[in-house]
């Protein structure tokens, strides 16, 4: 009996390996964590992460190229996720089919042996019963040895029954894999004639064209605001934080100015990461207190409104000195014409792709907003535009490409409600909502380098992403 027992031990070892493989490896391969297969000829819920981006272009009546640039999410850099997912799935199914075929052949071979052994064991059991009924014909010692060997074999009978069931299961899996492979092949044919490498090359070529297109970008029109992204929670309810839009890509210094009055301390951080961790690199003690929260850092200098005056100060971070100061003629100050939240926010200094700006109100313009473009060196007013929007009714405002965008509130439900173009000296009412997550905005400024809005939202420093509609400059444009 010893050789058959050794052979049966090998069979049981194969059985354990088969059961473990079916319970762990096979479900993960078939499922791929995002795919459900059925025993029918259909494949449902294939849901890899969408990886498609569509860029469209056209020409306006004047022959200029117009396109909408949509920056894809960072995690969509996998290039043609649908095709690659399908290709990987097909490869795994093919590998799995080969493994199941080999396993099936080995299983069928061992299964025939098991069936034969099962018949022999059942025959032995019948003989033992006959012998036990007539034990007088045999010696007691020989009978006891045979009975012990039979007792060792009896527990294997239910194991063999389970083995037959699992063998049927393998056959069923084999049939399902055959169906799945056929369905996947059909899906690949429906997607198109391009294989993954061809599709990937098309995406690379498209991105190259898009980069060339973006190099020609002129100023754009605000279409959407998304976010916010909360960077940090610090300071009082009111304040300002900013980076320099004219700084190099490697220069990511952050400046932080807490409160809207009675303060002269500016804190500097070498990067956003240092700002989040609170690792200051330097502090500056300004010669004057500031008013409001509407300061701006531009080309290495801080521009702010001197407290209790309509004087604008230009302060150099490199030299620690005031480089220029000038009174903004007729501009209201000290809560005469603030934004709706108050806080001495009468004069709002800002910068965009075109240059440096001041937004304020005057008695001469009946308290409505005035936009002035400033010389960044001398602070001289280069040109001014008078709008019809009351400064006290504005929640906050910011400039993008020479257009002023005004929010209708600093509280919940705020949206960009009004815009004024300095290029055409015209205005329009807009409806661009954004999520005022912390219910009270006391600073909102656009950064042209980051293409983002910096905001101070009730003691939270946050960033909003903006989507702009761009007109592409052609060689025929003057």
C-alpha positions in Angstrom: 0.0 0.0 0.0 2.9 2.4 0.4 3.5 3.3 -3.3 -0.2 4.2 -3.9 -0.2 6.3 -0.7 2.9 8.3 -2.0 1.2 8.8 -5.3 -2.0 10.0 -3.6 0.1 12.4 -1.5 1.3 14.0 -4.7 -2.2 14.3 -6.0 -3.3 16.0 -2.7 -0.4 18.4 -3.0 -1.6 19.3 -6.5 -5.1 19.7 -5.2 -4.0 22.1 -2.5 -2.1 24.1 -5.0 -5.1 24.2 -7.3 -7.4 25.4 -4.6 -5.1 28.1 -3.4 -4.6 29.3 -7.0 -8.3 29.4 -7.7 -9.2 31.2 -4.5 -6.5 33.9 -4.7 -4.8 34.4 -8.0 -7.7 33.7 -10.4 -10.2 36.2 -9.0 -7.6 39.0 -9.0 -6.6 38.2 -12.6 -10.1 37.9 -13.9 -11.3 40.9 -11.9 -8.4 43.2 -12.3 -10.0 45.1 -9.4 -12.2 47.1 -11.8 -13.7 44.5 -14.1 -16.6 42.1 -13.5 -17.1 39.1 -15.8 -20.2 37.0 -16.3 -20.7 33.6 -17.6 -22.5 35.0 -20.6 -20.9 36.4 -23.8 -21.0 40.0 -22.5 -18.5 42.0 -20.5 -19.8 44.6 -18.1 -18.4 47.4 -15.9 -15.0 47.8 -17.5 -14.2 51.1 -15.9 -10.5 52.1 -16.1 -9.9 55.7 -15.2 -10.7 57.9 -18.1 -7.6 59.1 -19.8 -8.9 61.0 -22.8 -8.4 64.7 -23.4 -9.9 66.5 -26.4 -8.5 69.8 -27.7 -10.4 71.6 -30.4 -9.4 74.5 -32.6 -11.1 76.7 -35.1 -10.9 80.0 -36.9 -13.0 83.1 -36.2 -14.4 85.3 -39.1 -11.1 87.2 -39.1 -9.0 84.1 -39.7 -7.5 84.0 -36.2 -7.0 80.6 -34.6 -9.1 80.2 -31.5 -8.8 77.3 -29.1 -9.7 76.4 -25.6 -6.8 75.0 -23.5 -7.8 72.5 -20.9 -4.9 71.5 -18.6 -5.3 67.7 -17.8 -5.1 66.4 -14.3 -1.6 65.3 -13.2 -2.6 61.8 -12.7 -3.8 61.4 -16.3 -0.2 61.3 -17.7 -0.6 57.5 -18.4 -1.5 58.2 -22.1 -4.5 56.5 -23.6 -5.6 54.7 -20.4 -8.5 52.8 -22.2 -6.3 51.2 -24.8 -3.5 50.3 -22.4 -6.0 48.8 -19.9 -7.5 46.7 -22.7 -4.1 45.6 -23.9 -2.9 44.6 -20.4 -6.2 42.7 -19.8 -5.9 40.8 -23.0 -2.3 39.8 -22.2 -3.3 38.6 -18.7 -6.2 36.6 -20.1 -3.9 34.9 -22.7 -1.4 34.0 -20.0 -4.2 32.8 -17.7 -5.6 30.7 -20.5 -2.3 29.0 -21.1 -1.8 28.3 -17.4 -5.3 26.8 -17.1 -4.7 24.6 -20.2 -1.6 23.1 -18.6 -3.3 22.7 -15.3 -6.3 21.1 -16.9 -4.2 18.5 -18.7 -2.4 17.6 -15.5 -5.6 17.6 -13.5 -7.4 15.3 -16.0 -4.4 12.9 -15.8 -4.4 12.8 -12.0 -8.2 12.7 -12.0 -8.3 9.4 -13.9 -5.9 7.9 -11.3 -8.1 9.2 -8.5 -11.2 7.6 -10.0 -9.4 4.3 -10.3 -8.1 4.5 -6.7 -11.6 5.4 -5.5 -13.0 2.2 -7.0 -10.2 0.2 -5.5 -10.7 1.7 -2.1 -14.4 1.1 -2.2 -13.7 -2.6 -3.2 -11.2 -2.8 -0.3 -13.8 -1.5 2.1 -16.3 -4.2 1.0 -13.7 -6.9 1.4 -12.8 -5.7 4.8 -16.4 -6.0 5.8 -16.5 -9.5 4.5 -13.4 -10.4 6.3 -14.6 -8.8 9.5 -17.7 -11.0 9.3 -15.6 -14.1 9.0 -12.6 -13.2 11.1 -12.3 -16.8 12.2 -10.7 -17.7 8.9 -7.8 -15.3 9.4 -5.2 -14.7 12.0 -6.0 -11.9 14.3 -2.6 -10.1 13.7 -2.9 -9.9 9.9 -6.5 -8.7 10.2 -5.5 -5.9 12.6 -2.7 -4.6 10.2 -5.1 -4.5 7.3 -7.7 -2.7 9.3 -5.3 0.0 10.4 -4.3 0.7 6.8 -7.9 0.9 5.9 -8.5 3.4 8.7 -5.7 5.6 7.3 -7.4 5.6 3.9 -10.9 6.3 5.0 -10.4 10.2 5.7 -9.2 10.5 2.1 -12.6 9.6 0.6 -14.2 13.1 1.3 -11.1 14.8 0.0 -11.4 12.9 -3.2 -15.0 13.9 -3.5 -13.9 17.6 -3.2 -11.2 17.0 -5.7 -13.8 15.9 -8.3 -15.8 19.1 -7.6 -12.8 21.3 -8.0 -11.9 19.6 -11.3 -15.3 20.5 -12.6 -14.7 24.1 -11.4 -11.5 24.3 -13.4 -13.4 23.2 -16.5 -16.0 25.9 -15.9 -13.2 28.6 -15.5 -11.7 27.4 -18.7 -14.9 27.9 -20.6 -15.4 31.4 -19.0 -11.9 32.5 -20.0 -12.6 31.4 -23.5 -15.7 33.5 -23.6 -13.9 36.5 -22.0 -11.1 36.4 -24.5 -13.6 36.4 -27.4 -15.4 39.4 -25.9 -12.2 41.4 -25.3 -11.1 40.7 -28.9 -14.4 42.1 -30.1 -14.0 45.2 -28.0 -10.5 45.8 -29.3 -11.9 45.6 -32.9 -14.7 48.1 -32.0 -12.2 50.6 -30.5 -10.4 50.9 -33.9 -7.5 49.8 -36.0 -4.9 51.7 -33.9 -2.8 49.7 -31.4 -1.5 51.2 -28.2 1.8 52.4 -29.6 0.1 54.2 -32.5 -2.4 55.8 -30.2 0.4 56.8 -27.8 2.3 58.5 -30.7 -0.8 60.4 -31.7 -1.1 61.7 -28.2 2.6 62.8 -28.1 2.2 64.6 -31.4 -1.0 66.3 -30.2 0.8 67.5 -27.0 3.7 68.9 -29.1 1.2 70.9 -31.2 -0.6 72.0 -28.0 2.7 73.3 -26.5 3.4 75.2 -29.7 -0.1 76.6 -29.5 0.4 77.7 -25.9 3.6 79.5 -26.8 1.4 81.8 -28.9 -1.2 82.4 -26.1 -2.2 86.0 -25.6 -4.5 87.1 -22.8 -7.5 85.0 -22.1 -11.1 85.5 -20.8 -12.1 84.0 -17.5 -14.5 81.1 -18.0 -14.5 79.1 -14.7 -13.1 79.0 -11.2 -12.5 75.7 -9.5 -11.3 74.8 -6.0 -10.4 75.9 -3.5 -7.3 74.0 -2.4 -6.6 74.7 1.3 -2.9 75.4 1.7 -2.8 76.4 5.4 -4.8 77.6 8.3 -3.2 80.5 10.2 -3.5 84.0 11.3 -6.5 86.1 12.0 -9.7 86.4 10.0 -8.2 88.9 7.7 -4.8 89.0 5.9 -2.9 88.5 2.7 -0.4 86.0 1.2 1.2 86.0 -2.2 4.1 85.0 -4.5 5.8 87.1 -7.2 4.3 86.6 -10.7 7.6 87.8 -12.3 9.9 85.5 -10.3 11.8 82.7 -12.0 10.4 79.2 -11.9 13.0 78.3 -9.2 12.0 81.2 -7.0 8.9 80.2 -5.1 9.1 82.6 -2.1 5.9 83.3 -0.2 5.1 86.5 1.6 2.6 86.6 4.5 0.9 89.7 6.0 -1.5 89.1 8.8 -4.4 91.5 9.7 -5.6 94.6 7.8 -4.2 97.3 10.0 -1.8 98.1 12.9 0.9 95.8 11.6 4.3 96.3 9.8 5.7 92.8 9.9 6.0 90.8 6.6 7.1 87.2 6.9 8.9 85.5 4.1 9.2 81.7 3.3 11.4 80.1 0.7 8.7 77.9 -0.7 5.1 76.8 -0.3 6.4 73.8 1.7 8.2 76.0 4.1 5.1 78.2 4.4 3.0 75.2 5.3 5.5 74.0 7.9 6.0 77.5 9.3 9.7 77.6 8.5 10.3 81.4 8.1 13.4 82.4 6.1 13.2 86.2 6.9 11.0 88.9 8.4 10.8 92.5 7.2 9.8 95.5 9.4 8.2 98.0 7.1 8.7 101.7 7.7 4.9 102.3 7.7 1.8 100.3 8.8 -0.4 99.1 5.9 -4.1 99.5 5.3 -6.3 96.7 4.1 -5.2 93.4 2.7 -4.9 94.3 -1.0 -1.1 94.3 -1.3 0.9 92.8 -4.2 4.5 91.6 -4.7 5.7 92.4 -8.2 9.2 92.0 -9.6 10.8 91.8 -6.2 9.1 94.7 -4.5 6.0 95.0 -2.2 3.4 97.5 -3.2 1.0 98.5 -0.4 -1.4 101.3 0.8 0.0 103.4 3.6 -2.3 103.4 6.7 -4.7 106.3 6.9 -3.8 107.8 3.5 -4.2 107.2 -0.2 -0.4 107.0 -0.6 1.0 103.9 -2.4 4.4 102.6 -1.2 6.9 100.6 -3.2 9.3 98.7 -0.9 12.2 96.6 -2.0 12.8 93.3 -0.3 16.4 93.1 -1.6 17.5 96.5 -0.1 14.9 96.9 2.7 14.2 100.4 1.5 11.3 102.4 0.1 12.0 102.9 -3.6 8.9 105.1 -4.4 5.7 106.5 -2.9 2.9 108.5 -4.5 -0.5 109.8 -3.6 -3.3 108.3 -5.6 -5.2 111.4 -6.6 -8.8 111.6 -5.4 -8.8 108.0 -4.1 -11.0 107.4 -1.0 -9.2 105.8 1.9 -9.8 104.7 5.6 -13.1 103.0 5.0 -14.6 105.7 2.8 -14.9 103.3 -0.2 -14.0 99.8 1.0 -15.2 96.5 -0.3 -18.3 95.1 1.4 -16.3 93.5 4.3 -14.7 96.8 5.3 -11.2 96.5 6.7 -9.7 99.7 5.1 -9.9 97.9 1.8 -10.4 101.2 -0.2 -7.3 100.8 -2.4 -6.7 97.4 -4.1 -3.3 96.9 -5.7 -2.9 94.1 -8.1 -0.9 92.7 -11.1 -1.6 90.7 -14.1 -0.1 89.8 -17.5 -0.1 93.4 -18.6 1.4 95.1 -15.5 0.6 96.9 -12.2 -2.9 98.2 -11.3 -4.8 100.1 -8.6 -8.5 99.7 -8.1 -10.3 102.3 -5.9 -13.2 104.8 -5.9 -13.5 108.5 -6.0 -16.1 111.2 -5.2 -15.7 112.4 -8.8 -16.9 109.0 -10.0 -19.7 108.9 -7.4 -18.1 106.1 -5.4 -17.9 103.8 -8.4 -14.8 101.8 -9.2 -11.9 103.4 -11.0 -9.1 101.3 -12.6 -5.7 102.9 -13.0 -2.6 101.4 -14.6 0.5 102.3 -12.8 4.2 102.7 -13.7 5.9 100.0 -11.6 9.0 102.2 -11.0 7.5 105.7 -10.3 3.9 104.7 -9.4 2.7 107.3 -11.8 -0.8 106.7 -13.2 -0.5 105.8 -16.9 -4.2 105.7 -17.7 -7.5 105.4 -15.8 -10.9 103.9 -16.6 -14.1 104.9 -14.7 -16.7 102.1 -14.3 -20.3 102.3 -13.1 -19.9 99.6 -10.4 -20.2 100.8 -6.8 -17.0 100.0 -4.9 -19.0 99.4 -1.7 -21.1 96.7 -3.4 -18.1 94.7 -4.5 -17.0 91.7 -2.4 -13.5 91.6 -3.9 -11.9 92.0 -7.3 -8.9 91.0 -9.4 -7.4 91.7 -12.8 -6.7 89.1 -15.6 -5.3 90.3 -18.9 -6.4 93.9 -18.4 -10.0 92.9 -17.4 -11.3 93.6 -13.9 -13.5 90.9 -12.5 -15.7 91.9 -9.5 -17.4 89.5 -7.1 -20.8 90.3 -5.8 -20.1 89.3 -2.2 -17.4 88.2 0.2 -19.8 85.7 1.9 -21.4 82.4 1.0 -22.8 82.2 -2.6 -20.3 84.6 -4.0 -19.7 84.7 -7.7 -17.9 86.8 -10.3 -20.8 89.1 -11.2 -19.3 91.9 -13.3 -16.3 92.5 -15.6 -14.7 95.6 -17.2 -12.3 95.4 -20.1 -9.7 98.2 -20.2 -8.9 97.1 -23.8 -12.4 97.9 -25.1 -13.6 100.2 -22.2 -16.8 98.1 -22.0 -18.4 96.1 -19.2 -20.6 93.0 -18.9 -22.5 91.2 -16.2 -21.2 87.6 -15.7 -22.2 84.6 -13.7 -19.1 82.6 -12.7 -19.7 80.9 -9.3 -16.9 79.7 -7.1 -16.9 77.9 -3.8 -16.5 80.2 -0.8 -15.7 77.3 1.5 -14.9 79.2 4.7 -17.6 81.8 4.2 -15.6 85.1 4.4 -13.1 86.3 1.8 -10.9 89.3 2.7 -8.3 89.0 -0.1 -8.6 87.6 -3.7 -5.7 88.2 -6.2 -4.7 86.7 -9.5 -1.2 85.4 -10.1 -0.3 85.3 -13.8 2.7 82.9 -13.4 0.6 80.3 -11.5 -2.6 81.0 -13.4 -4.4 80.8 -10.0 -6.2 83.0 -7.5 -4.7 83.5 -4.1 -7.3 84.0 -1.4 -7.5 84.6 2.4 -10.7 82.8 3.4 -11.6 83.4 7.1 -8.1 82.5 8.4 -7.5 79.9 5.7 -4.9 80.5 2.9 -6.4 78.9 -0.2 -5.8 78.7 -4.0 -8.4 78.7 -6.8 -7.7 77.3 -10.3 -9.0 79.4 -13.2 -10.0 78.3 -16.7 -9.3 80.9 -19.4 -10.5 81.1 -23.0 -7.5 82.1 -25.1 -7.2 83.6 -28.6 -4.1 82.4 -30.5 -1.9 85.0 -32.0 -1.2 84.4 -35.7 1.6 85.9 -37.8 -1.0 88.1 -39.5 -1.9 89.8 -36.2 -0.4 93.2 -35.7 
